[in-house]
Amino acid sequence: MWRFATGQAVGSSHEKLKTPSQDRLACAVISGEETLVAVVCDGAGSARWAHIGAEIVVSTVHTVAQLGVKAGRRDYPEILRESALLARQRLLEESASRKAPLRDFACTLLAAIVPPVGGAALQLGDGAIVLNDATESWRCVFWPQKGEYANATYFLTDDTAVSTLQLATLPNETLDIALFSDGLEPLALHFATRTAYQPFFKTAFASVHAASATGELSELSQSLSAFLQTPTVRSRTDDDTSLVLATRRQSTPQP
């Protein structure tokens, strides 16, 4: 049975500019608590309505993915691809409704469906999806996509979005999975080796592994959001941060 915690925090750069958080996330366990569906979007800092774009994309992808699973479909990569294309269409409609350029709604997209066996992940842009199976080692499904220039990436609003998005099937036994926006890359990734930073995930998952409840761990979600606002995190990043931590390991109470 899956159990998960989610956390978000507004970056100090956004606080200084008095702009809202542009990150959005959603996570749910469906089909008798056996299938996890998680989505994280990060709105582009330069986009006027990025927070609205991220909200539209998260809501659309999360809803479509859940409907696909509930309908009994097992073509998980195709479900995610369809959900991303529909989300892009929703952005086009919002752009037309507001008479604003599509780029004003720019956002990245991370999504995963993890049923009892296998599953799929999708990524467009930066941030990362990190998982762990029986090997006890965390690894990135994809390395963050970076653009041609520093601090640049790819967005669902790009003309090349359909060809740029990445899809992958997941191992048969994914026990832990994390999704996070690019604000956490300095803490969660080791760029020299292009790998997940093992100590970060061992520490982050400790409380989730110790929990005995199933579904969302509300108190841990609150603690996770509080952690993302600590000096430890804010000294490493001034961006918005979003993090989903989910496990289906047997509970291992801390001593």
C-alpha positions, 0 to 999 in steps of 0.5 A: 500500500502506498503512503506519501507526503508532499511539501511546497515552499515559496522561494526567497526570490519570489518573496522579494518580488512579491510574486506567487509560487509558480509550482503546483503538485498533485498526488493520489493513491487509487485502485484500492491504494495500489496505484500512485499518480503524481504530478509536479509542474514548475511555472517559468519565472519569466512567464506572467501567468506561469502559476495559472499554467502550472495549475491547469497542467497539474489538474489536467494531467492528474485527472486524465491519468487517474481516469485512465487507471480507473478505466483499467488501462495498462498502457501507462506511457500512452496515458501520460502522453495523452494527458500532456497533450490535453494539458497543452490544449488546455493552455492554448484555450486559456491563452485564447481566452485571456488574449495572452501569448501562449508563452505567458503560461509556460511550465515544466511537467513531471508525472508518474503512474506507479501500479503494483507492477511496472508503470511509467514516467514523463518529463518535460523540462527540469526538475527530476523523478527519482526512484528506488527499487530493491537495490537500495539505490536512488536513481534518476529516471531522466536527467533534468532537461536544460536549454541552450543557455544558463538557467534555461529549460523546456516548457509545455508551451514550446512549439517543440513540446511534443517532440521534447517530452520524455517517456519511460516505463518503470521497473516492475518493483518500484518501492520509492519514488520522488518528484521535485521541481528544479528548486531542489536540484542543488540539494537532491542531485550530484551534477558532477556525476549526473546522479541522485544525491543518495544522502538527501533521499535517505534522510528525506524518506526516513520518516515516510518509511517509518510511518504506518498509515497509508495514503497521504501522511498529512502531518509529514506533509506539513513537516516537509513544507516546513523543512523546505522553508528552513535555512538549510534549504533556502541557503542553497536555493532561492527558487520555489520548491516542490517535493513528493515522496512516496513509498510502498515499503513495509513500515520500518519504525525509527528507533 
